[in-house]
Amino acid sequence: MRNSVLSYLFLPLFACLSVSAHAVTQTVEPVPRPAMATGTVVQESPVRIDLNKADVQTLEAGLSGIGKAKAEAIVAYREANGPFTSVDELLEIKGIGNALLERNREKLKVE
């Protein structure tokens, strides 16, 4: 009787082990990535806005946190003081601080 009770207890255990072992030995096939079409152009760097050439609409649309008033202030500063010599010169304009400049630094250039 003891043997029959043990066999009823171990039978489900061995069945689970064999299913688990079978599941472990199966391999998963990698999903192939679709190939890129030839001739496609991948833009590596974003287009930078030149502070000395950009108009109000370009500055407003292309920069984060720059609305119409700040864009007009940038253009007015450029007209009053001549062309920008560096991007850091934006800090001279009222309403533009370090945080706003750092947020947009990668989008700006001075030529």
Secondary structure as the mmCIF struct_conf table of DSSP 4:
data_model
#
loop_
_struct_conf.conf_type_id
_struct_conf.id
_struct_conf.beg_label_comp_id
_struct_conf.beg_label_asym_id
_struct_conf.beg_label_seq_id
_struct_conf.end_label_comp_id
_struct_conf.end_label_asym_id
_struct_conf.end_label_seq_id
HELX_RH_AL_P HELX_RH_AL_P1 ARG A 2 THR A 25
HELX_LH_PP_P HELX_LH_PP_P1 GLN A 26 ALA A 37
TURN_TY1_P TURN_TY1_P1 THR A 38 GLY A 39
BEND BEND1 SER A 45 SER A 45
HELX_LH_PP_P HELX_LH_PP_P2 PRO A 46 ARG A 48
STRN STRN1 ILE A 49 ASP A 50
TURN_TY1_P TURN_TY1_P2 LEU A 51 LYS A 53
HELX_RH_AL_P HELX_RH_AL_P2 VAL A 56 GLY A 62
BEND BEND2 LEU A 63 LEU A 63
TURN_TY1_P TURN_TY1_P3 SER A 64 GLY A 65
HELX_RH_AL_P HELX_RH_AL_P3 LYS A 68 ASN A 81
BEND BEND3 PRO A 83 PRO A 83
BEND BEND4 THR A 85 THR A 85
HELX_RH_3T_P HELX_RH_3T_P1 VAL A 87 GLU A 92
BEND BEND5 ILE A 93 ILE A 93
TURN_TY1_P TURN_TY1_P4 LYS A 94 GLY A 95
HELX_RH_AL_P HELX_RH_AL_P4 ASN A 98 ASN A 104
HELX_RH_3T_P HELX_RH_3T_P2 ARG A 105 LYS A 107
STRN STRN2 LEU A 108 LYS A 109
#
